Amino acid sequence: MIRLEAKAKINLFLEITGRLDNGYHTISTVMQEIELCDYVTLTETDSRDIILTSDCDTMPLDERNIAYKCAALFFEKADIENKGINIHIEKNIPMEAGLAGGSTDGAAVLKGLNEMYDKPFSVEELCAVGAKVGADIPFCILGGTVLCEGIGDIMTPISPLPPCYILIAKGKDGVSTKWAYEQFDLMEKREIRGNPMPELLKNGDILAVCKGMYNCFELLVPSVGEIKDIMNKNGSIGSMMSGSGTAVFGIFDDEDKLKAAAGKLQEKNISIFCCDNR
C-alpha cells in the first residue's frame, strides 16, 4: 500500500495564445503548486480489476474518472498484466474549480503505480503518459512552479512564488474546462498578452507578482467578482480566478488579514481553504 498527497495548483498567469487545427488550444501559463491536497491510497488486490473508491459521493468511480484512466493507461504502456489495484481518494480539493483536482489525483496514481512496479518510467516518460489523459497532469507530476506552453506539454521550471499566505475560495457554481474553452472561442478577437510572470518571479517581488497576475477566462465567470472584492477589501495584495474557474485565490502578506477575509467569505457561505506558502 502507498499513500500520496495530490496537491492542487493555481494559475498565476493564464493566456490562450492560439488554436490548432485539431481543436486543441495553445496556452502560456504559470502554474504554482499549493499545499491544499487530496490523498490517494493505492492497494494491490487479487481482483485483477481497477477499483476506485472515495469519500466524495459526487465523483464518478468508473472509467470516466481521470484517476481510473491514468491507472488503465499505466498498465497498458508499461505492458504489465493488471494484478488488481484499489484506488481510494480522500477528496479535499473542490471540483470544477480550476485547481486541477482531477488531474492531480491522476498524477498521484501514475507516480504511485510507478513506485509500486519498480519505476518502469522516468519522470519525463511518466509525464508523456499523463499528457495523453489530461493537459494538467504533467505539471501535477512535476510540481513546483512551472511555465507551461504549447498545449501545456512544454514545461520549464521557474522561480517559485515568494513566501506568502494563500486563501482559496469557491462559491456554489462550477465550470467545466470544456465549457470554458467553448465560450472563449465565441468571444471577439483580442490582443494576446505576453507572459511577464517568469521574470517577475525571478525578481522575487510579491507585490509586482500580484500586479502581473492575469487569467483570460475570468471575464467568462462574472460571479467571481464578489469573492475578489471581499478579498481585496480585507487585505489581499492580489486576487485572481484559477484556471477555467470558479475558485479564486487571494495572496496575503499577513495571516491576520487572511483570517479576516476568510471570515467575511464564510459569512456569505462561501467555502474557503487556507494555505501557507512560506
Secondary structure as a PSIPRED ss2 file (coil, helix, strand):
# PSIPRED VFORMAT (PSIPRED V4.0)

   1 M C   1.000  0.000  0.000
   2 I E   0.000  0.000  1.000
   3 R E   0.000  0.000  1.000
   4 L E   0.000  0.000  1.000
   5 E E   0.000  0.000  1.000
   6 A E   0.000  0.000  1.000
   7 K E   0.000  0.000  1.000
   8 A E   0.000  0.000  1.000
   9 K E   0.000  0.000  1.000
  10 I E   0.000  0.000  1.000
  11 N E   0.000  0.000  1.000
  12 L E   0.000  0.000  1.000
  13 F E   0.000  0.000  1.000
  14 L E   0.000  0.000  1.000
  15 E E   0.000  0.000  1.000
  16 I E   0.000  0.000  1.000
  17 T E   0.000  0.000  1.000
  18 G E   0.000  0.000  1.000
  19 R E   0.000  0.000  1.000
  20 L C   1.000  0.000  0.000
  21 D C   1.000  0.000  0.000
  22 N C   1.000  0.000  0.000
  23 G C   1.000  0.000  0.000
  24 Y C   1.000  0.000  0.000
  25 H E   0.000  0.000  1.000
  26 T E   0.000  0.000  1.000
  27 I E   0.000  0.000  1.000
  28 S E   0.000  0.000  1.000
  29 T E   0.000  0.000  1.000
  30 V E   0.000  0.000  1.000
  31 M E   0.000  0.000  1.000
  32 Q E   0.000  0.000  1.000
  33 E E   0.000  0.000  1.000
  34 I E   0.000  0.000  1.000
  35 E E   0.000  0.000  1.000
  36 L E   0.000  0.000  1.000
  37 C E   0.000  0.000  1.000
  38 D E   0.000  0.000  1.000
  39 Y E   0.000  0.000  1.000
  40 V E   0.000  0.000  1.000
  41 T E   0.000  0.000  1.000
  42 L E   0.000  0.000  1.000
  43 T E   0.000  0.000  1.000
  44 E E   0.000  0.000  1.000
  45 T C   1.000  0.000  0.000
  46 D C   1.000  0.000  0.000
  47 S C   1.000  0.000  0.000
  48 R C   1.000  0.000  0.000
  49 D C   1.000  0.000  0.000
  50 I E   0.000  0.000  1.000
  51 I E   0.000  0.000  1.000
  52 L E   0.000  0.000  1.000
  53 T E   0.000  0.000  1.000
  54 S E   0.000  0.000  1.000
  55 D C   1.000  0.000  0.000
  56 C C   1.000  0.000  0.000
  57 D C   1.000  0.000  0.000
  58 T C   1.000  0.000  0.000
  59 M C   1.000  0.000  0.000
  60 P C   1.000  0.000  0.000
  61 L C   1.000  0.000  0.000
  62 D C   1.000  0.000  0.000
  63 E C   1.000  0.000  0.000
  64 R C   1.000  0.000  0.000
  65 N C   1.000  0.000  0.000
  66 I H   0.000  1.000  0.000
  67 A H   0.000  1.000  0.000
  68 Y H   0.000  1.000  0.000
  69 K H   0.000  1.000  0.000
  70 C H   0.000  1.000  0.000
  71 A H   0.000  1.000  0.000
  72 A H   0.000  1.000  0.000
  73 L H   0.000  1.000  0.000
  74 F H   0.000  1.000  0.000
  75 F H   0.000  1.000  0.000
  76 E H   0.000  1.000  0.000
  77 K H   0.000  1.000  0.000
  78 A H   0.000  1.000  0.000
  79 D C   1.000  0.000  0.000
  80 I C   1.000  0.000  0.000
  81 E C   1.000  0.000  0.000
  82 N C   1.000  0.000  0.000
  83 K C   1.000  0.000  0.000
  84 G C   1.000  0.000  0.000
  85 I E   0.000  0.000  1.000
  86 N E   0.000  0.000  1.000
  87 I E   0.000  0.000  1.000
  88 H E   0.000  0.000  1.000
  89 I E   0.000  0.000  1.000
  90 E E   0.000  0.000  1.000
  91 K C   1.000  0.000  0.000
  92 N C   1.000  0.000  0.000
  93 I C   1.000  0.000  0.000
  94 P C   1.000  0.000  0.000
  95 M C   1.000  0.000  0.000
  96 E C   1.000  0.000  0.000
  97 A C   1.000  0.000  0.000
  98 G C   1.000  0.000  0.000
  99 L C   1.000  0.000  0.000
 100 A C   1.000  0.000  0.000
 101 G H   0.000  1.000  0.000
 102 G H   0.000  1.000  0.000
 103 S H   0.000  1.000  0.000
 104 T H   0.000  1.000  0.000
 105 D H   0.000  1.000  0.000
 106 G H   0.000  1.000  0.000
 107 A H   0.000  1.000  0.000
 108 A H   0.000  1.000  0.000
 109 V H   0.000  1.000  0.000
 110 L H   0.000  1.000  0.000
 111 K H   0.000  1.000  0.000
 112 G H   0.000  1.000  0.000
 113 L H   0.000  1.000  0.000
 114 N H   0.000  1.000  0.000
 115 E H   0.000  1.000  0.000
 116 M H   0.000  1.000  0.000
 117 Y C   1.000  0.000  0.000
 118 D C   1.000  0.000  0.000
 119 K C   1.000  0.000  0.000
 120 P C   1.000  0.000  0.000
 121 F C   1.000  0.000  0.000
 122 S C   1.000  0.000  0.000
 123 V H   0.000  1.000  0.000
 124 E H   0.000  1.000  0.000
 125 E H   0.000  1.000  0.000
 126 L H   0.000  1.000  0.000
 127 C H   0.000  1.000  0.000
 128 A H   0.000  1.000  0.000
 129 V H   0.000  1.000  0.000
 130 G H   0.000  1.000  0.000
 131 A H   0.000  1.000  0.000
 132 K C   1.000  0.000  0.000
 133 V C   1.000  0.000  0.000
 134 G C   1.000  0.000  0.000
 135 A C   1.000  0.000  0.000
 136 D C   1.000  0.000  0.000
 137 I H   0.000  1.000  0.000
 138 P H   0.000  1.000  0.000
 139 F H   0.000  1.000  0.000
 140 C H   0.000  1.000  0.000
 141 I H   0.000  1.000  0.000
 142 L H   0.000  1.000  0.000
 143 G C   1.000  0.000  0.000
 144 G C   1.000  0.000  0.000
 145 T E   0.000  0.000  1.000
 146 V E   0.000  0.000  1.000
 147 L E   0.000  0.000  1.000
 148 C E   0.000  0.000  1.000
 149 E E   0.000  0.000  1.000
 150 G C   1.000  0.000  0.000
 151 I C   1.000  0.000  0.000
 152 G C   1.000  0.000  0.000
 153 D C   1.000  0.000  0.000
 154 I E   0.000  0.000  1.000
 155 M E   0.000  0.000  1.000
 156 T E   0.000  0.000  1.000
 157 P E   0.000  0.000  1.000
 158 I C   1.000  0.000  0.000
 159 S C   1.000  0.000  0.000
 160 P C   1.000  0.000  0.000
 161 L C   1.000  0.000  0.000
 162 P C   1.000  0.000  0.000
 163 P C   1.000  0.000  0.000
 164 C E   0.000  0.000  1.000
 165 Y E   0.000  0.000  1.000
 166 I E   0.000  0.000  1.000
 167 L E   0.000  0.000  1.000
 168 I E   0.000  0.000  1.000
 169 A E   0.000  0.000  1.000
 170 K E   0.000  0.000  1.000
 171 G C   1.000  0.000  0.000
 172 K C   1.000  0.000  0.000
 173 D C   1.000  0.000  0.000
 174 G C   1.000  0.000  0.000
 175 V C   1.000  0.000  0.000
 176 S C   1.000  0.000  0.000
 177 T H   0.000  1.000  0.000
 178 K H   0.000  1.000  0.000
 179 W H   0.000  1.000  0.000
 180 A H   0.000  1.000  0.000
 181 Y H   0.000  1.000  0.000
 182 E H   0.000  1.000  0.000
 183 Q H   0.000  1.000  0.000
 184 F H   0.000  1.000  0.000
 185 D H   0.000  1.000  0.000
 186 L H   0.000  1.000  0.000
 187 M C   1.000  0.000  0.000
 188 E C   1.000  0.000  0.000
 189 K C   1.000  0.000  0.000
 190 R C   1.000  0.000  0.000
 191 E C   1.000  0.000  0.000
 192 I C   1.000  0.000  0.000
 193 R C   1.000  0.000  0.000
 194 G C   1.000  0.000  0.000
 195 N C   1.000  0.000  0.000
 196 P C   1.000  0.000  0.000
 197 M H   0.000  1.000  0.000
 198 P H   0.000  1.000  0.000
 199 E H   0.000  1.000  0.000
 200 L H   0.000  1.000  0.000
 201 L H   0.000  1.000  0.000
 202 K H   0.000  1.000  0.000
 203 N H   0.000  1.000  0.000
 204 G C   1.000  0.000  0.000
 205 D C   1.000  0.000  0.000
 206 I H   0.000  1.000  0.000
 207 L H   0.000  1.000  0.000
 208 A H   0.000  1.000  0.000
 209 V H   0.000  1.000  0.000
 210 C H   0.000  1.000  0.000
 211 K H   0.000  1.000  0.000
 212 G C   1.000  0.000  0.000
 213 M C   1.000  0.000  0.000
 214 Y E   0.000  0.000  1.000
 215 N E   0.000  0.000  1.000
 216 C C   1.000  0.000  0.000
 217 F C   1.000  0.000  0.000
 218 E H   0.000  1.000  0.000
 219 L H   0.000  1.000  0.000
 220 L H   0.000  1.000  0.000
 221 V C   1.000  0.000  0.000
 222 P C   1.000  0.000  0.000
 223 S C   1.000  0.000  0.000
 224 V H   0.000  1.000  0.000
 225 G H   0.000  1.000  0.000
 226 E H   0.000  1.000  0.000
 227 I H   0.000  1.000  0.000
 228 K H   0.000  1.000  0.000
 229 D H   0.000  1.000  0.000
 230 I H   0.000  1.000  0.000
 231 M H   0.000  1.000  0.000
 232 N H   0.000  1.000  0.000
 233 K H   0.000  1.000  0.000
 234 N C   1.000  0.000  0.000
 235 G C   1.000  0.000  0.000
 236 S C   1.000  0.000  0.000
 237 I C   1.000  0.000  0.000
 238 G E   0.000  0.000  1.000
 239 S E   0.000  0.000  1.000
 240 M E   0.000  0.000  1.000
 241 M E   0.000  0.000  1.000
 242 S C   1.000  0.000  0.000
 243 G C   1.000  0.000  0.000
 244 S C   1.000  0.000  0.000
 245 G C   1.000  0.000  0.000
 246 T C   1.000  0.000  0.000
 247 A C   1.000  0.000  0.000
 248 V E   0.000  0.000  1.000
 249 F E   0.000  0.000  1.000
 250 G E   0.000  0.000  1.000
 251 I E   0.000  0.000  1.000
 252 F E   0.000  0.000  1.000
 253 D C   1.000  0.000  0.000
 254 D C   1.000  0.000  0.000
 255 E H   0.000  1.000  0.000
 256 D H   0.000  1.000  0.000
 257 K H   0.000  1.000  0.000
 258 L H   0.000  1.000  0.000
 259 K H   0.000  1.000  0.000
 260 A H   0.000  1.000  0.000
 261 A H   0.000  1.000  0.000
 262 A H   0.000  1.000  0.000
 263 G H   0.000  1.000  0.000
 264 K H   0.000  1.000  0.000
 265 L H   0.000  1.000  0.000
 266 Q H   0.000  1.000  0.000
 267 E H   0.000  1.000  0.000
 268 K C   1.000  0.000  0.000
 269 N C   1.000  0.000  0.000
 270 I C   1.000  0.000  0.000
 271 S E   0.000  0.000  1.000
 272 I E   0.000  0.000  1.000
 273 F E   0.000  0.000  1.000
 274 C E   0.000  0.000  1.000
 275 C E   0.000  0.000  1.000
 276 D E   0.000  0.000  1.000
 277 N E   0.000  0.000  1.000
 278 R C   1.000  0.000  0.000
